[in-house]
């Protein structure tokens, strides 16, 4: 199993409900081979609030990269990766 975890901050001036984290696992060619998603810890996410998130997926040594994004009930949310 592989664990991916982090935090997300609501940088907008509005409350966001039902935020999901999405992790896409890529092979060495950059093709998406697996996707995991799940809720962040806080719902709703208030303006300026930070929430932790954790996803657990099957381990595959061929998947060498990942992309993290977020979505709400209406679709993808704009995000910024500050890793």
PyMOL Python script that loads the backbone (N, CA, C, O; Angstrom):
from pymol import cmd

cmd.read_pdbstr("""\
ATOM      1  N   UNK A   1       0.833  -1.175   0.000  1.00  0.00           N
ATOM      2  CA  UNK A   1       0.000   0.000   0.000  1.00  0.00           C
ATOM      3  C   UNK A   1       0.888   1.252   0.000  1.00  0.00           C
ATOM      4  O   UNK A   1       1.999   1.248   0.530  1.00  0.00           O
ATOM      5  N   UNK A   2       0.367   2.311  -0.605  1.00  0.00           N
ATOM      6  CA  UNK A   2       1.048   3.592  -0.641  1.00  0.00           C
ATOM      7  C   UNK A   2       0.143   4.639   0.003  1.00  0.00           C
ATOM      8  O   UNK A   2      -1.059   4.682  -0.261  1.00  0.00           O
ATOM      9  N   UNK A   3       0.727   5.474   0.841  1.00  0.00           N
ATOM     10  CA  UNK A   3      -0.029   6.543   1.483  1.00  0.00           C
ATOM     11  C   UNK A   3       0.440   7.874   0.932  1.00  0.00           C
ATOM     12  O   UNK A   3       1.639   8.146   0.868  1.00  0.00           O
ATOM     13  N   UNK A   4      -0.508   8.696   0.537  1.00  0.00           N
ATOM     14  CA  UNK A   4      -0.233  10.054   0.081  1.00  0.00           C
ATOM     15  C   UNK A   4      -1.013  10.974   1.007  1.00  0.00           C
ATOM     16  O   UNK A   4      -2.216  10.794   1.194  1.00  0.00           O
ATOM     17  N   UNK A   5      -0.336  11.957   1.587  1.00  0.00           N
ATOM     18  CA  UNK A   5      -1.011  12.839   2.529  1.00  0.00           C
ATOM     19  C   UNK A   5      -0.508  14.260   2.383  1.00  0.00           C
ATOM     20  O   UNK A   5       0.593  14.497   1.885  1.00  0.00           O
ATOM     21  N   UNK A   6      -1.321  15.193   2.819  1.00  0.00           N
ATOM     22  CA  UNK A   6      -0.944  16.596   2.742  1.00  0.00           C
ATOM     23  C   UNK A   6      -1.983  17.473   3.401  1.00  0.00           C
ATOM     24  O   UNK A   6      -2.828  17.001   4.161  1.00  0.00           O
ATOM     25  N   UNK A   7      -1.908  18.748   3.101  1.00  0.00           N
ATOM     26  CA  UNK A   7      -2.886  19.709   3.596  1.00  0.00           C
ATOM     27  C   UNK A   7      -3.350  20.575   2.436  1.00  0.00           C
ATOM     28  O   UNK A   7      -2.656  20.730   1.431  1.00  0.00           O
ATOM     29  N   UNK A   8      -4.524  21.127   2.599  1.00  0.00           N
ATOM     30  CA  UNK A   8      -5.092  22.042   1.620  1.00  0.00           C
ATOM     31  C   UNK A   8      -5.621  23.250   2.379  1.00  0.00           C
ATOM     32  O   UNK A   8      -6.167  23.115   3.474  1.00  0.00           O
ATOM     33  N   UNK A   9      -5.457  24.434   1.793  1.00  0.00           N
ATOM     34  CA  UNK A   9      -5.942  25.682   2.383  1.00  0.00           C
ATOM     35  C   UNK A   9      -6.945  26.302   1.427  1.00  0.00           C
ATOM     36  O   UNK A   9      -6.700  26.379   0.223  1.00  0.00           O
ATOM     37  N   UNK A  10      -8.065  26.740   1.960  1.00  0.00           N
ATOM     38  CA  UNK A  10      -9.060  27.449   1.154  1.00  0.00           C
ATOM     39  C   UNK A  10      -8.586  28.896   0.988  1.00  0.00           C
ATOM     40  O   UNK A  10      -8.677  29.691   1.923  1.00  0.00           O
ATOM     41  N   UNK A  11      -8.084  29.232  -0.194  1.00  0.00           N
ATOM     42  CA  UNK A  11      -7.581  30.582  -0.460  1.00  0.00           C
ATOM     43  C   UNK A  11      -8.665  31.522  -0.959  1.00  0.00           C
ATOM     44  O   UNK A  11      -8.393  32.694  -1.218  1.00  0.00           O
ATOM     45  N   UNK A  12      -9.878  31.031  -1.096  1.00  0.00           N
ATOM     46  CA  UNK A  12     -10.974  31.871  -1.587  1.00  0.00           C
ATOM     47  C   UNK A  12     -11.680  32.567  -0.417  1.00  0.00           C
ATOM     48  O   UNK A  12     -11.385  32.307   0.750  1.00  0.00           O
ATOM     49  N   UNK A  13     -12.593  33.435  -0.750  1.00  0.00           N
ATOM     50  CA  UNK A  13     -13.366  34.163   0.254  1.00  0.00           C
ATOM     51  C   UNK A  13     -14.704  33.483   0.549  1.00  0.00           C
ATOM     52  O   UNK A  13     -15.549  34.041   1.248  1.00  0.00           O
ATOM     53  N   UNK A  14     -14.890  32.274   0.010  1.00  0.00           N
ATOM     54  CA  UNK A  14     -16.166  31.582   0.228  1.00  0.00           C
ATOM     55  C   UNK A  14     -15.937  30.211   0.864  1.00  0.00           C
ATOM     56  O   UNK A  14     -14.866  29.617   0.739  1.00  0.00           O
ATOM     57  N   UNK A  15     -16.960  29.735   1.538  1.00  0.00           N
ATOM     58  CA  UNK A  15     -16.945  28.397   2.115  1.00  0.00           C
ATOM     59  C   UNK A  15     -17.142  27.379   0.998  1.00  0.00           C
ATOM     60  O   UNK A  15     -17.976  27.574   0.114  1.00  0.00           O
ATOM     61  N   UNK A  16     -16.374  26.293   1.040  1.00  0.00           N
ATOM     62  CA  UNK A  16     -16.484  25.252   0.019  1.00  0.00           C
ATOM     63  C   UNK A  16     -16.901  23.950   0.717  1.00  0.00           C
ATOM     64  O   UNK A  16     -16.255  23.513   1.669  1.00  0.00           O
ATOM     65  N   UNK A  17     -17.973  23.348   0.237  1.00  0.00           N
ATOM     66  CA  UNK A  17     -18.455  22.095   0.807  1.00  0.00           C
ATOM     67  C   UNK A  17     -18.099  20.918  -0.092  1.00  0.00           C
ATOM     68  O   UNK A  17     -17.987  21.069  -1.309  1.00  0.00           O
ATOM     69  N   UNK A  18     -17.924  19.754   0.505  1.00  0.00           N
ATOM     70  CA  UNK A  18     -17.734  18.526  -0.246  1.00  0.00           C
ATOM     71  C   UNK A  18     -16.443  18.445  -1.031  1.00  0.00           C
ATOM     72  O   UNK A  18     -16.418  17.867  -2.117  1.00  0.00           O
ATOM     73  N   UNK A  19     -15.362  19.015  -0.502  1.00  0.00           N
ATOM     74  CA  UNK A  19     -14.084  18.985  -1.219  1.00  0.00           C
ATOM     75  C   UNK A  19     -13.503  17.564  -1.188  1.00  0.00           C
ATOM     76  O   UNK A  19     -13.455  16.917  -0.142  1.00  0.00           O
ATOM     77  N   UNK A  20     -13.071  17.108  -2.344  1.00  0.00           N
ATOM     78  CA  UNK A  20     -12.419  15.810  -2.504  1.00  0.00           C
ATOM     79  C   UNK A  20     -10.997  16.032  -3.004  1.00  0.00           C
ATOM     80  O   UNK A  20     -10.759  16.903  -3.841  1.00  0.00           O
ATOM     81  N   UNK A  21     -10.061  15.255  -2.498  1.00  0.00           N
ATOM     82  CA  UNK A  21      -8.707  15.250  -3.030  1.00  0.00           C
ATOM     83  C   UNK A  21      -8.638  14.132  -4.066  1.00  0.00           C
ATOM     84  O   UNK A  21      -9.215  13.061  -3.875  1.00  0.00           O
ATOM     85  N   UNK A  22      -7.930  14.388  -5.161  1.00  0.00           N
ATOM     86  CA  UNK A  22      -7.763  13.403  -6.233  1.00  0.00           C
ATOM     87  C   UNK A  22      -6.272  13.243  -6.481  1.00  0.00           C
ATOM     88  O   UNK A  22      -5.574  14.227  -6.723  1.00  0.00           O
ATOM     89  N   UNK A  23      -5.778  12.009  -6.424  1.00  0.00           N
ATOM     90  CA  UNK A  23      -4.380  11.725  -6.721  1.00  0.00           C
ATOM     91  C   UNK A  23      -4.353  10.824  -7.953  1.00  0.00           C
ATOM     92  O   UNK A  23      -4.919   9.730  -7.956  1.00  0.00           O
ATOM     93  N   UNK A  24      -3.680  11.310  -9.003  1.00  0.00           N
ATOM     94  CA  UNK A  24      -3.500  10.534 -10.226  1.00  0.00           C
ATOM     95  C   UNK A  24      -2.065  10.021 -10.239  1.00  0.00           C
ATOM     96  O   UNK A  24      -1.120  10.804 -10.129  1.00  0.00           O
ATOM     97  N   UNK A  25      -1.904   8.717 -10.371  1.00  0.00           N
ATOM     98  CA  UNK A  25      -0.591   8.071 -10.380  1.00  0.00           C
ATOM     99  C   UNK A  25      -0.179   7.853 -11.828  1.00  0.00           C
ATOM    100  O   UNK A  25      -0.942   7.309 -12.626  1.00  0.00           O
ATOM    101  N   UNK A  26       1.055   8.290 -12.167  1.00  0.00           N
ATOM    102  CA  UNK A  26       1.536   8.253 -13.547  1.00  0.00           C
ATOM    103  C   UNK A  26       2.710   7.295 -13.716  1.00  0.00           C
ATOM    104  O   UNK A  26       3.501   7.086 -12.796  1.00  0.00           O
ATOM    105  N   UNK A  27       2.805   6.723 -14.903  1.00  0.00           N
ATOM    106  CA  UNK A  27       3.974   5.901 -15.220  1.00  0.00           C
ATOM    107  C   UNK A  27       5.105   6.804 -15.706  1.00  0.00           C
ATOM    108  O   UNK A  27       4.946   8.024 -15.739  1.00  0.00           O
ATOM    109  N   UNK A  28       6.230   6.228 -16.080  1.00  0.00           N
ATOM    110  CA  UNK A  28       7.385   7.042 -16.481  1.00  0.00           C
ATOM    111  C   UNK A  28       7.184   7.778 -17.802  1.00  0.00           C
ATOM    112  O   UNK A  28       7.990   8.641 -18.152  1.00  0.00           O
ATOM    113  N   UNK A  29       6.130   7.455 -18.537  1.00  0.00           N
ATOM    114  CA  UNK A  29       5.780   8.163 -19.768  1.00  0.00           C
ATOM    115  C   UNK A  29       4.804   9.312 -19.512  1.00  0.00           C
ATOM    116  O   UNK A  29       4.481  10.068 -20.429  1.00  0.00           O
ATOM    117  N   UNK A  30       4.332   9.446 -18.267  1.00  0.00           N
ATOM    118  CA  UNK A  30       3.394  10.508 -17.917  1.00  0.00           C
ATOM    119  C   UNK A  30       1.944  10.145 -18.119  1.00  0.00           C
ATOM    120  O   UNK A  30       1.074  11.011 -18.023  1.00  0.00           O
ATOM    121  N   UNK A  31       1.659   8.881 -18.396  1.00  0.00           N
ATOM    122  CA  UNK A  31       0.279   8.442 -18.592  1.00  0.00           C
ATOM    123  C   UNK A  31      -0.351   8.058 -17.252  1.00  0.00           C
ATOM    124  O   UNK A  31       0.275   7.380 -16.436  1.00  0.00           O
ATOM    125  N   UNK A  32      -1.589   8.495 -17.032  1.00  0.00           N
ATOM    126  CA  UNK A  32      -2.307   8.157 -15.805  1.00  0.00           C
ATOM    127  C   UNK A  32      -2.637   6.665 -15.831  1.00  0.00           C
ATOM    128  O   UNK A  32      -3.250   6.167 -16.775  1.00  0.00           O
ATOM    129  N   UNK A  33      -2.220   5.964 -14.776  1.00  0.00           N
ATOM    130  CA  UNK A  33      -2.449   4.530 -14.681  1.00  0.00           C
ATOM    131  C   UNK A  33      -3.391   4.153 -13.536  1.00  0.00           C
ATOM    132  O   UNK A  33      -3.966   3.064 -13.537  1.00  0.00           O
ATOM    133  N   UNK A  34      -3.549   5.053 -12.557  1.00  0.00           N
ATOM    134  CA  UNK A  34      -4.431   4.793 -11.419  1.00  0.00           C
ATOM    135  C   UNK A  34      -4.865   6.121 -10.821  1.00  0.00           C
ATOM    136  O   UNK A  34      -4.141   7.114 -10.898  1.00  0.00           O
ATOM    137  N   UNK A  35      -6.031   6.132 -10.236  1.00  0.00           N
ATOM    138  CA  UNK A  35      -6.560   7.332  -9.583  1.00  0.00           C
ATOM    139  C   UNK A  35      -7.185   6.934  -8.253  1.00  0.00           C
ATOM    140  O   UNK A  35      -7.914   5.946  -8.166  1.00  0.00           O
ATOM    141  N   UNK A  36      -6.891   7.715  -7.221  1.00  0.00           N
ATOM    142  CA  UNK A  36      -7.525   7.552  -5.920  1.00  0.00           C
ATOM    143  C   UNK A  36      -8.146   8.888  -5.540  1.00  0.00           C
ATOM    144  O   UNK A  36      -7.598   9.942  -5.864  1.00  0.00           O
ATOM    145  N   UNK A  37      -9.274   8.853  -4.861  1.00  0.00           N
ATOM    146  CA  UNK A  37      -9.899  10.092  -4.392  1.00  0.00           C
ATOM    147  C   UNK A  37     -10.607   9.831  -3.077  1.00  0.00           C
ATOM    148  O   UNK A  37     -10.953   8.699  -2.741  1.00  0.00           O
ATOM    149  N   UNK A  38     -10.812  10.914  -2.346  1.00  0.00           N
ATOM    150  CA  UNK A  38     -11.515  10.815  -1.068  1.00  0.00           C
ATOM    151  C   UNK A  38     -11.709  12.191  -0.481  1.00  0.00           C
ATOM    152  O   UNK A  38     -11.133  13.165  -0.966  1.00  0.00           O
ATOM    153  N   UNK A  39     -12.517  12.279   0.562  1.00  0.00           N
ATOM    154  CA  UNK A  39     -12.792  13.578   1.181  1.00  0.00           C
ATOM    155  C   UNK A  39     -11.607  14.089   1.989  1.00  0.00           C
ATOM    156  O   UNK A  39     -10.814  13.308   2.516  1.00  0.00           O
ATOM    157  N   UNK A  40     -11.499  15.401   2.077  1.00  0.00           N
ATOM    158  CA  UNK A  40     -10.538  16.005   2.998  1.00  0.00           C
ATOM    159  C   UNK A  40     -11.138  15.912   4.399  1.00  0.00           C
ATOM    160  O   UNK A  40     -12.309  15.560   4.543  1.00  0.00           O
ATOM    161  N   UNK A  41     -10.357  16.222   5.431  1.00  0.00           N
ATOM    162  CA  UNK A  41     -10.823  16.037   6.802  1.00  0.00           C
ATOM    163  C   UNK A  41     -11.953  16.984   7.203  1.00  0.00           C
ATOM    164  O   UNK A  41     -12.852  16.584   7.942  1.00  0.00           O
ATOM    165  N   UNK A  42     -11.924  18.240   6.728  1.00  0.00           N
ATOM    166  CA  UNK A  42     -12.930  19.215   7.158  1.00  0.00           C
ATOM    167  C   UNK A  42     -13.979  19.441   6.080  1.00  0.00           C
ATOM    168  O   UNK A  42     -13.653  19.617   4.906  1.00  0.00           O
ATOM    169  N   UNK A  43     -15.226  19.434   6.489  1.00  0.00           N
ATOM    170  CA  UNK A  43     -16.334  19.734   5.586  1.00  0.00           C
ATOM    171  C   UNK A  43     -17.404  20.462   6.396  1.00  0.00           C
ATOM    172  O   UNK A  43     -17.981  19.890   7.321  1.00  0.00           O
ATOM    173  N   UNK A  44     -17.667  21.718   6.052  1.00  0.00           N
ATOM    174  CA  UNK A  44     -17.129  22.502   4.941  1.00  0.00           C
ATOM    175  C   UNK A  44     -15.739  23.041   5.258  1.00  0.00           C
ATOM    176  O   UNK A  44     -15.276  23.005   6.398  1.00  0.00           O
ATOM    177  N   UNK A  45     -15.086  23.546   4.202  1.00  0.00           N
ATOM    178  CA  UNK A  45     -13.781  24.198   4.331  1.00  0.00           C
ATOM    179  C   UNK A  45     -14.020  25.700   4.277  1.00  0.00           C
ATOM    180  O   UNK A  45     -14.389  26.246   3.237  1.00  0.00           O
ATOM    181  N   UNK A  46     -13.806  26.356   5.405  1.00  0.00           N
ATOM    182  CA  UNK A  46     -14.089  27.791   5.524  1.00  0.00           C
ATOM    183  C   UNK A  46     -12.994  28.622   4.864  1.00  0.00           C
ATOM    184  O   UNK A  46     -11.886  28.122   4.669  1.00  0.00           O
ATOM    185  N   UNK A  47     -13.275  29.881   4.514  1.00  0.00           N
ATOM    186  CA  UNK A  47     -12.246  30.748   3.935  1.00  0.00           C
ATOM    187  C   UNK A  47     -11.024  30.820   4.859  1.00  0.00           C
ATOM    188  O   UNK A  47     -11.160  31.078   6.055  1.00  0.00           O
ATOM    189  N   UNK A  48      -9.839  30.593   4.302  1.00  0.00           N
ATOM    190  CA  UNK A  48      -8.603  30.649   5.072  1.00  0.00           C
ATOM    191  C   UNK A  48      -8.303  29.409   5.899  1.00  0.00           C
ATOM    192  O   UNK A  48      -7.220  29.301   6.475  1.00  0.00           O
ATOM    193  N   UNK A  49      -9.231  28.480   5.968  1.00  0.00           N
ATOM    194  CA  UNK A  49      -9.042  27.288   6.794  1.00  0.00           C
ATOM    195  C   UNK A  49      -8.149  26.256   6.095  1.00  0.00           C
ATOM    196  O   UNK A  49      -8.185  26.115   4.872  1.00  0.00           O
ATOM    197  N   UNK A  50      -7.363  25.549   6.879  1.00  0.00           N
ATOM    198  CA  UNK A  50      -6.486  24.491   6.381  1.00  0.00           C
ATOM    199  C   UNK A  50      -7.032  23.138   6.840  1.00  0.00           C
ATOM    200  O   UNK A  50      -7.477  22.997   7.979  1.00  0.00           O
ATOM    201  N   UNK A  51      -6.994  22.159   5.961  1.00  0.00           N
ATOM    202  CA  UNK A  51      -7.460  20.819   6.292  1.00  0.00           C
ATOM    203  C   UNK A  51      -6.437  19.785   5.841  1.00  0.00           C
ATOM    204  O   UNK A  51      -5.819  19.925   4.785  1.00  0.00           O
ATOM    205  N   UNK A  52      -6.267  18.762   6.642  1.00  0.00           N
ATOM    206  CA  UNK A  52      -5.418  17.633   6.270  1.00  0.00           C
ATOM    207  C   UNK A  52      -6.210  16.686   5.377  1.00  0.00           C
ATOM    208  O   UNK A  52      -7.440  16.724   5.343  1.00  0.00           O
ATOM    209  N   UNK A  53      -5.481  15.833   4.652  1.00  0.00           N
ATOM    210  CA  UNK A  53      -6.099  14.768   3.867  1.00  0.00           C
ATOM    211  C   UNK A  53      -5.114  13.613   3.766  1.00  0.00           C
ATOM    212  O   UNK A  53      -3.900  13.814   3.812  1.00  0.00           O
ATOM    213  N   UNK A  54      -5.640  12.416   3.629  1.00  0.00           N
ATOM    214  CA  UNK A  54      -4.828  11.211   3.476  1.00  0.00           C
ATOM    215  C   UNK A  54      -5.529  10.267   2.520  1.00  0.00           C
ATOM    216  O   UNK A  54      -6.732  10.034   2.643  1.00  0.00           O
ATOM    217  N   UNK A  55      -4.793   9.726   1.576  1.00  0.00           N
ATOM    218  CA  UNK A  55      -5.305   8.701   0.673  1.00  0.00           C
ATOM    219  C   UNK A  55      -4.374   7.498   0.718  1.00  0.00           C
ATOM    220  O   UNK A  55      -3.154   7.647   0.786  1.00  0.00           O
ATOM    221  N   UNK A  56      -4.959   6.311   0.681  1.00  0.00           N
ATOM    222  CA  UNK A  56      -4.185   5.078   0.652  1.00  0.00           C
ATOM    223  C   UNK A  56      -4.559   4.327  -0.618  1.00  0.00           C
ATOM    224  O   UNK A  56      -5.739   4.142  -0.915  1.00  0.00           O
ATOM    225  N   UNK A  57      -3.547   3.895  -1.365  1.00  0.00           N
ATOM    226  CA  UNK A  57      -3.785   3.164  -2.608  1.00  0.00           C
ATOM    227  C   UNK A  57      -2.855   1.978  -2.722  1.00  0.00           C
ATOM    228  O   UNK A  57      -1.936   1.819  -1.918  1.00  0.00           O
ATOM    229  N   UNK A  58      -3.091   1.156  -3.710  1.00  0.00           N
ATOM    230  CA  UNK A  58      -2.238  -0.004  -3.954  1.00  0.00           C
ATOM    231  C   UNK A  58      -0.877   0.455  -4.451  1.00  0.00           C
ATOM    232  O   UNK A  58      -0.786   1.397  -5.238  1.00  0.00           O
ATOM    233  N   UNK A  59       0.169  -0.198  -4.001  1.00  0.00           N
ATOM    234  CA  UNK A  59       1.528   0.146  -4.413  1.00  0.00           C
ATOM    235  C   UNK A  59       1.848  -0.513  -5.751  1.00  0.00           C
ATOM    236  O   UNK A  59       1.581  -1.697  -5.956  1.00  0.00           O
ATOM    237  N   UNK A  60       2.422   0.271  -6.651  1.00  0.00           N
ATOM    238  CA  UNK A  60       2.881  -0.241  -7.934  1.00  0.00           C
ATOM    239  C   UNK A  60       4.196   0.465  -8.249  1.00  0.00           C
ATOM    240  O   UNK A  60       4.186   1.672  -8.490  1.00  0.00           O
ATOM    241  N   UNK A  61       5.322  -0.236  -8.257  1.00  0.00           N
ATOM    242  CA  UNK A  61       6.616   0.417  -8.472  1.00  0.00           C
ATOM    243  C   UNK A  61       6.759   1.054  -9.853  1.00  0.00           C
ATOM    244  O   UNK A  61       7.665   1.862 -10.061  1.00  0.00           O
ATOM    245  N   UNK A  62       5.888   0.710 -10.798  1.00  0.00           N
ATOM    246  CA  UNK A  62       5.944   1.308 -12.132  1.00  0.00           C
ATOM    247  C   UNK A  62       5.350   2.718 -12.149  1.00  0.00           C
ATOM    248  O   UNK A  62       5.563   3.471 -13.099  1.00  0.00           O
ATOM    249  N   UNK A  63       4.612   3.072 -11.107  1.00  0.00           N
ATOM    250  CA  UNK A  63       4.007   4.409 -11.037  1.00  0.00           C
ATOM    251  C   UNK A  63       4.958   5.307 -10.262  1.00  0.00           C
ATOM    252  O   UNK A  63       5.047   5.228  -9.037  1.00  0.00           O
ATOM    253  N   UNK A  64       5.663   6.156 -10.988  1.00  0.00           N
ATOM    254  CA  UNK A  64       6.773   6.910 -10.413  1.00  0.00           C
ATOM    255  C   UNK A  64       6.453   8.364 -10.092  1.00  0.00           C
ATOM    256  O   UNK A  64       7.246   9.030  -9.425  1.00  0.00           O
ATOM    257  N   UNK A  65       5.315   8.871 -10.549  1.00  0.00           N
ATOM    258  CA  UNK A  65       4.950  10.272 -10.332  1.00  0.00           C
ATOM    259  C   UNK A  65       3.476  10.342  -9.954  1.00  0.00           C
ATOM    260  O   UNK A  65       2.718   9.396 -10.170  1.00  0.00           O
ATOM    261  N   UNK A  66       3.082  11.486  -9.382  1.00  0.00           N
ATOM    262  CA  UNK A  66       1.670  11.681  -9.065  1.00  0.00           C
ATOM    263  C   UNK A  66       1.299  13.147  -9.210  1.00  0.00           C
ATOM    264  O   UNK A  66       2.142  14.039  -9.120  1.00  0.00           O
ATOM    265  N   UNK A  67       0.019  13.366  -9.435  1.00  0.00           N
ATOM    266  CA  UNK A  67      -0.554  14.715  -9.530  1.00  0.00           C
ATOM    267  C   UNK A  67      -1.677  14.793  -8.507  1.00  0.00           C
ATOM    268  O   UNK A  67      -2.530  13.908  -8.444  1.00  0.00           O
ATOM    269  N   UNK A  68      -1.675  15.853  -7.707  1.00  0.00           N
ATOM    270  CA  UNK A  68      -2.725  16.069  -6.711  1.00  0.00           C
ATOM    271  C   UNK A  68      -3.611  17.207  -7.186  1.00  0.00           C
ATOM    272  O   UNK A  68      -3.116  18.259  -7.592  1.00  0.00           O
ATOM    273  N   UNK A  69      -4.924  16.997  -7.135  1.00  0.00           N
ATOM    274  CA  UNK A  69      -5.879  18.058  -7.459  1.00  0.00           C
ATOM    275  C   UNK A  69      -7.071  17.947  -6.509  1.00  0.00           C
ATOM    276  O   UNK A  69      -7.172  17.007  -5.721  1.00  0.00           O
ATOM    277  N   UNK A  70      -7.957  18.915  -6.601  1.00  0.00           N
ATOM    278  CA  UNK A  70      -9.121  18.953  -5.716  1.00  0.00           C
ATOM    279  C   UNK A  70     -10.361  19.236  -6.531  1.00  0.00           C
ATOM    280  O   UNK A  70     -10.309  19.932  -7.545  1.00  0.00           O
ATOM    281  N   UNK A  71     -11.490  18.686  -6.075  1.00  0.00           N
ATOM    282  CA  UNK A  71     -12.762  18.951  -6.744  1.00  0.00           C
ATOM    283  C   UNK A  71     -13.845  19.133  -5.691  1.00  0.00           C
ATOM    284  O   UNK A  71     -13.768  18.623  -4.573  1.00  0.00           O
ATOM    285  N   UNK A  72     -14.857  19.885  -6.106  1.00  0.00           N
ATOM    286  CA  UNK A  72     -16.037  20.072  -5.286  1.00  0.00           C
ATOM    287  C   UNK A  72     -17.226  19.461  -6.005  1.00  0.00           C
ATOM    288  O   UNK A  72     -17.052  18.827  -7.045  1.00  0.00           O
ATOM    289  N   UNK A  73     -18.421  19.636  -5.480  1.00  0.00           N
ATOM    290  CA  UNK A  73     -19.607  19.060  -6.112  1.00  0.00           C
ATOM    291  C   UNK A  73     -19.828  19.537  -7.549  1.00  0.00           C
ATOM    292  O   UNK A  73     -20.411  18.816  -8.358  1.00  0.00           O
ATOM    293  N   UNK A  74     -19.366  20.749  -7.867  1.00  0.00           N
ATOM    294  CA  UNK A  74     -19.570  21.307  -9.211  1.00  0.00           C
ATOM    295  C   UNK A  74     -18.414  21.000 -10.163  1.00  0.00           C
ATOM    296  O   UNK A  74     -18.445  21.414 -11.322  1.00  0.00           O
ATOM    297  N   UNK A  75     -17.389  20.277  -9.686  1.00  0.00           N
ATOM    298  CA  UNK A  75     -16.269  19.943 -10.555  1.00  0.00           C
ATOM    299  C   UNK A  75     -14.932  20.371  -9.992  1.00  0.00           C
ATOM    300  O   UNK A  75     -14.819  20.642  -8.796  1.00  0.00           O
ATOM    301  N   UNK A  76     -13.904  20.437 -10.849  1.00  0.00           N
ATOM    302  CA  UNK A  76     -12.551  20.763 -10.394  1.00  0.00           C
ATOM    303  C   UNK A  76     -12.468  22.136  -9.723  1.00  0.00           C
ATOM    304  O   UNK A  76     -13.159  23.078 -10.109  1.00  0.00           O
ATOM    305  N   UNK A  77     -11.608  22.222  -8.715  1.00  0.00           N
ATOM    306  CA  UNK A  77     -11.338  23.486  -8.035  1.00  0.00           C
ATOM    307  C   UNK A  77      -9.959  23.974  -8.468  1.00  0.00           C
ATOM    308  O   UNK A  77      -9.030  23.184  -8.641  1.00  0.00           O
ATOM    309  N   UNK A  78      -9.843  25.282  -8.640  1.00  0.00           N
ATOM    310  CA  UNK A  78      -8.515  25.840  -8.935  1.00  0.00           C
ATOM    311  C   UNK A  78      -7.615  25.564  -7.757  1.00  0.00           C
ATOM    312  O   UNK A  78      -8.029  25.686  -6.604  1.00  0.00           O
ATOM    313  N   UNK A  79      -6.381  25.191  -8.045  1.00  0.00           N
ATOM    314  CA  UNK A  79      -5.468  24.907  -6.957  1.00  0.00           C
ATOM    315  C   UNK A  79      -4.059  25.334  -7.322  1.00  0.00           C
ATOM    316  O   UNK A  79      -3.741  25.612  -8.479  1.00  0.00           O
ATOM    317  N   UNK A  80      -3.228  25.377  -6.292  1.00  0.00           N
ATOM    318  CA  UNK A  80      -1.829  25.755  -6.430  1.00  0.00           C
ATOM    319  C   UNK A  80      -1.015  24.743  -5.628  1.00  0.00           C
ATOM    320  O   UNK A  80      -1.344  24.454  -4.478  1.00  0.00           O
ATOM    321  N   UNK A  81       0.025  24.214  -6.218  1.00  0.00           N
ATOM    322  CA  UNK A  81       0.866  23.216  -5.555  1.00  0.00           C
ATOM    323  C   UNK A  81       2.096  23.904  -4.995  1.00  0.00           C
ATOM    324  O   UNK A  81       2.954  24.357  -5.754  1.00  0.00           O
ATOM    325  N   UNK A  82       2.192  23.987  -3.685  1.00  0.00           N
ATOM    326  CA  UNK A  82       3.310  24.646  -3.010  1.00  0.00           C
ATOM    327  C   UNK A  82       4.287  23.635  -2.406  1.00  0.00           C
ATOM    328  O   UNK A  82       4.963  23.946  -1.425  1.00  0.00           O
ATOM    329  N   UNK A  83       4.370  22.438  -2.974  1.00  0.00           N
ATOM    330  CA  UNK A  83       5.317  21.447  -2.452  1.00  0.00           C
ATOM    331  C   UNK A  83       6.726  21.969  -2.532  1.00  0.00           C
ATOM    332  O   UNK A  83       7.664  21.276  -2.138  1.00  0.00           O
TER     333      UNK A  83
END
""", "prot")
cmd.dss("prot")
cmd.show_as("cartoon", "prot")
cmd.util.cbc("prot")
cmd.orient("prot")
